[in-house]
């Protein structure tokens, strides 16, 4: 589609995209799981350079390389002030403005609200490819790991090793988990899970994963379990695999499940197991992105092995189809934008 180049409001910025990724959430939206406006532009994982700044924006410059997280909260409302930035404005997932509230950033130009709070300059030593992972995959996976509230040496099971699950595995390693159990059946993802810090791989197609987790923890269960897929089976398994007094961190998207999620009563202690359940999401914001950039710059984290495919901007349709079918073992597709693309009459392309 051809759309006008956005104009920034006083507190906004317009970014010219240099690289982006397609997320499974975009595929959920494409399938109709999330209602969006007709002809809205998809996408929420992108980096680029500042094209235009609002009159009130300070500390940023035109031409500067920047990243915006997959959510762009206001950081001024009560929800943001209370620490729940993804629920900005007191609305469920109100911080998710890309696609849900306005055009996303699978486009040559995109607008970022509250730019001073939401745009993080990319360090000179950090390439676009690595910086991209901070915008959503690492952000969301690290939040999942933090919500597991791991203490040094504790045990954790991460159900599913897609890009978010793999990022959660990285986060659990960084937080000092003593035993990380990754539940995954796809060999390539199993290999990445080991590379990113998983101590044991449990293939749910070859055994009962809960039974195996109990065996690995002397029958007690793990201290924490992370649900990173979004199915009723993995949701229930987190309750069965977690010890009494344990924590369950949900980061999987359950929007394509028609039935309400069920909690298995016996492993939940019939409501009295002292198990905590925390459902969370990308945190967003300049400060959060900077923290992840430090991990990337220092070499403590390199998520780029998750990038299995690369496409040009005119190939995004194929990238979407492959993400929907998981064809050819795709995990994350990197989209290259032509920086020298000629923009005619203030028009830009979007998907």
Buried (B, 14 or more C-beta within 10 A) or exposed (E): EEBEBBEBBEBBBBBBBBBBBBBBBBBBBBEEBBEBEEEBBBBBBBBBBBBBBBEEBEEBEEEBBBBBBBBBBBBEBEBBEEEBBBBBBEEEBBBBBBBBBBBBBBBBBBBBBBBBBBBBBBBEEBBBBBBBBBBBBBBBBBBBBBBBBBEEEBBBBBBBBBBBBBBBBBBBBBBEBBBBBBBBBBEBBBBBBBEBBBBBBBBBEEEEBBEBBBEBBEEBBBBBBBBBBBBEEBBBBBBBBBBEEBBBBBBBBBEEBEEEEEBEEEBBEEEEBEBBBBEBBBBBBBEBBBBBBEBBBEEEBBBBBBBBBBBEBEBBEBBBEBBBEEEEEBBBBBBBBEEEEEEEEEEBBBB
